[in-house]
Amino acid sequence: MFAKLYEDHAMSRIDERNYDMLRGRYQDEQGGLDEKIAALNARLAESVETQRNAERWVALIRKYTIISELTAPLLHELIEKIVIHQGVTSPDGFKDQEVEIFYRFIGKIEF
């Protein structure tokens, strides 16, 4: 399309002003398309990584379908980190403390 536009300009079938206007539009459109392609590629890479992590989690958890004992090696393999927040005591004396568990490959599960 750009080659045809240039050919029309070179053969004087289109004047300089119109050529510059159409060339600018074409270049703007190309820039927008390049940005869309980059954004879609980033989303695709993120989706692929999410799928890989889900597959890793499934493979890992299959080894532990029947857990008879909670051991340190098991916890190290399944859990990435545990975050324990500052405890808060209510006026009636009860203590509340938030604990977050982040599992390998899938992160924190909200309940």
Secondary structure as GFF3:
##gff-version 3
##sequence-region A 1 111
A	DSSP	alpha_helix	2	10	.	.	.	ID=ss1
A	DSSP	alpha_helix	16	62	.	.	.	ID=ss2
A	DSSP	alpha_helix	72	78	.	.	.	ID=ss3
A	DSSP	beta_strand	79	84	.	.	.	ID=ss4
A	DSSP	beta_strand	88	89	.	.	.	ID=ss5
A	DSSP	beta_strand	95	96	.	.	.	ID=ss6
A	DSSP	beta_strand	99	103	.	.	.	ID=ss7
A	DSSP	beta_strand	107	108	.	.	.	ID=ss8
###
